[in-house]
Amino acid sequence: MIDNHYDNLQSIRDLVRWGASRFRQAGLVFGHGTDNPFDEALQLVSHALHLPVQFPEHYLAARVTPDEREAVLALIQQRIDSRKPAAYLTHEAWFAGLPFYVDERVLVPRSPLAEWIERGFEPWLQPDSIERVLDLCTGSGCIAIACAAHFENAEVDAVDISPDALAVAQQNVERHGLQDWVRLIQSDLFSGLETQRYQLIISNPPYVSAAELSQLPEEYRHEPELGLAAGREGLDVVLRILAQAADYMEPDAILVVEVGNSQETLSECFPEVPFLWLEFERGGHGVFLLDAQQVQEYQADFQQALRRMAHAG
């Protein structure tokens, strides 16, 4: 039982404020769907009270029962003691307006790609005319499912090398009733795919460099390293995608890949390649777009760089 010291925490607002204060005091790090202690506390409080993620502001003044307060405080304490991101404690994350089951077999969905999926990648694509999408490194399936949900006529192939990740993705495909629209494939990038072409190839692959990986806060160490680590420069997986993507793109297709903090390194490696770095109204960076002609034009350069990397390794 929680002792009487907490009896003055009577409302939802009290619990959110108290949780945020404790998180700051404990030096927690945020970045898995929230970027500040207040939103993280609100996420956990809402979950413990069985409330929706968004509820009317006047609910904050609602009083909680002693049992509810005890459940909230226990969850807040678990966040502090375990350093696990809130999504791993609640087993839910939101992406492109959709809820997803998550656990430590997959990264917590947080890619800024959600914004461009919602916008349909216009003007490069017309959302209603997209029929074939390939999502590489699908993880929880959030990008593939969001594409299937937002592109009415699209069939999506969702690829991941990890059977554990695909098991989570399967739960999410079934949760959203998209079994006829999203096909899950265990494959090391393109290696297990049939010969076919797509109008959109999209990926949030591993792109964390060795140096960055060694400095990640404890919260990120609960995520599978397979979904983060990408060699010394953070480009091991991205280079493989660039070197092979042209063979799987329709003439009017686009390739969209998130590379995060490896953006500068990638640009320095290929100064002649006209990467279009997408801008985000809701925050985000490190996502490039190339059309099929550009990917084809520089394919030899990408393949040469991949060979150099393999030789150096």
N, C-alpha and C positions, 0 to 999 in steps of 0.2 A: 504493500500500500504506500501511496505518496503521503508524507506527513503533513501536518496542519500548516506548515510553513507556506504552503502553496494555496491556502484557502482564499487568498485575496485575488487569485487569478480566476475570475468569474465569467468573463466573456470571451468570445472568439478573438476579439481584438487584443485582450490581455494576453492570450496564449501566443498569438502571432508575434506581438511585441517582445514577449519574454523569450520566445524561441530565437528570434533574430538577435537579441542581446547575448544569449548564450552562445550562438554560433560565432558572433564577432569575438567574444571573449576567448573562445576555444581556437580561434585562428583557422576556421574552416575555409576551404576553397570551393568556389562555385564555377560552373561552366558546363553543366549537364542538363540544360533546359532552363536553368535560371542563372542569373549573373550577380545576385545579391542575396544577403541573408534574409531579407523580408519575404521575397518571393519563395525562397526555399522553405522558410517556416510556414508560409501560407499553404504551400503544396502538401506538407506533412500534416498540418492541422486539418485541412480539408479531407485528406484521406482518412485520418483517424476518426473523424466525425461523420464519415460516409456522405460527404457533401460533394457536389459537382465541382470541377476545377474552377468554374466561374459561377459566382452566385451574387445576388443583389448586395450592394454595399451595406445596406442597413442590417444585414445578417450579422455583421461584425459585432454589433451590440448585443446579440443574443447570448443569454447565459447558458453555460454548460453544466451538466450534472457532474457529481463527483466521479462517477465511473468514466465519463467522457474525458474529464480533465486528466485522470490517471492514464488513460490510453494515449492521449496527446503527449503528455510529459515523458512517458516511456519511449515513444517513437522519437521524440526530439533527443532524448538521451542516447538512443541507439545510433542516431546520426552522428553524434559527437564521438561516441566511443569507437564506432566502427570505421568512421571516415568514408563510409559508402555514400555515393550520390543518392539523393532522395529517390530517384527513379528505381534504384535497385531495392529500396525498402518498400516502396509501394507497388512495384512490378508494373508500373504504367508510365508511359511517356507519350507526349503529343508531337505530331509532325504533320505539317500541311493541314491542320485542322482535324486530324484523325487520331484516335487513341491506339496505342500499341502496347502489347505485353512485352516486357523486357526483363532479363535477368543477366547474370554475369557471364553468360555464354556469348553475348553480343554487346557492341558498343551502345551507349545510350544515344538515341536519335537526337541530333542537334544541328544538322547541316543547314546552312543557309540556302541550299538548293531548293528547299520547300517553297521559298518565295517565287522562284522562277517556274517551278512546276505549276503552282497556282496561276501563274501568268501565261502558261502554255508555251513558253519560249517564243512568243511572237516578238519580232516579225519573221524570225527564221523559219518557224513552223506554223502551220495552222492546226490548232488543237483537234478540230473535228476530223481532220484528214490523216492524223497519225494512226497507223495500223500496227506497226511493229516497233517495240522498244526493247532494248537490252540494258539491264541494270547489272553492272559488274560489281562484285564484292557487296552483295545485298545485305548481309548481316541480318538484322531483324525483319527485313523485307519492307522497311518503311518507304524507301524511294520507289520501289517497284509498285507497291500497293497505292501510293499516292498518285503515281502516273496512271495506273489503271482506273483510279477513281476520278481523276480530273480529265483524262483523255477518253472520251466516251467510246471510241471504236478501237482502242488500242489493246492488242495482246502483248503481254510483257513476259520476257524471259528473264528470270532472276537467278544470278549465278553466284555461288560462293564455294570456296574450297573446304569450308568447315561444315561437317555434318551436324555439329552442335548448333551452329548458327542457323542452318536450314531447318532444324527442328523448331526453333523459335519462329522463324519466318512462316513455317507451315501453320502454326497456331494463329498467327496474325492474318494469313490469307483466309483461313476458315472463319476467323472472327468477323471479317469484313465480307464474307460470302463471295470471294473472288476466285474460287477454284477454277472456274472456266476461263479466266482472263489472265491469271498469273501462273506461270509454269516455273517451278523451282528445279534448278539443275546443279548438281555437285560437279564443279569443274574448277580447274586452275586457270582462271580467266577464260580465254577463248578455246583452250585445248579440248574441252569436252563438248563443244558445240557442233551441231550440224552446219553444213554450208548453207547459209542464208544471210540476208541483208536486212538492215534495220534503218528506220528513219531517224531514230534517236538512240545513241549510245550514251549512257549516263553512268557516272561512277563517283562514289566517295570511297576511294581505296585507302589502304594504309599509306601514310605520307610523312610520318614522324621520323626525323633524322636520329641517328644514334646519340648525338649530343643532347638533343631536345628530350629524347626518351629518358635519358639518365637523370634529367632534372624535373621530371613531371611530379606534381604534388601527389600525395598519397591517394586522393580521391580517384585519380586516373589509373592507379595501379590495380584497382579492382576490375578494370576492363581487360578483355583478352588482348594480350600483346600482339597476337596474330593480326588484330584489326588496326594496330597502330604502327608497329615497327616496319620501316621500309629502307633498311640499310644505312650506310654511313651518311649519305646526303639526303635521304628521305625520298629518293626518286626510283628505287628499284622496281616498284610495281607500276608506277606511272609510265616509265620508259617502255615497259612491256606492252602496255595498253596502246601507247602512241605508235609503236613499231608494228602492231598487228591490226589496228582498228580499221584501216582502209579496206581490208579484204571483207569487211562485214557491213559496210555502209552503202546505202542507196546513194545515187548521184546527188540527191538533194538533202542528204542527211547532215546532221550535226553531231559532234562529239563534245560532251560537256563533262569536265572532270574537276573535282575539288582537290587542290594540293596544299591548301592552308599556308602555313609559314614557309613551305618549300617553293613558294611562288618566285621569289627572287633568284633562287638557285636554278630553277628551271629556265627562267628568262635568260640568265647568264650562259647557260649551256647551249641555248638555241637563240642567239640574238637576232637571227634573220627570220625566225618563224613569227608570223603575225598573230600571236595569241591575243584573243579578245578577253580581257579580264572583266567579268560581269560586275555590275554595281548592284548594291542591295539597299533598299529603303529601310529594312528592319535590322541592318547590321550584318556584317560578314565580309569576307575577303577570300582571295586565293582560289577562285573558280574560273577556269578558262573555257572558252568556246572556240572550236575550229570547225569549219565546214568540210565536207567530204573532199572537195577539190584541194583544199589546203593540206589535209592529212595525207592525201595521195602525193601531192607535190613534194612533201618533205619526208615521206616514208623512208627513203634511203638514208637520210640523215639520222632519223630516229633509230633505224636498224643498226647503223654504224655505231652510234652511241651505246646501244644495248650490247653490242659485241665488245666494245671497249670496257664497259662495266663488268661484263662476265669475265673478260681476260684479267682485269685488275683484281677481281674477287678471287 
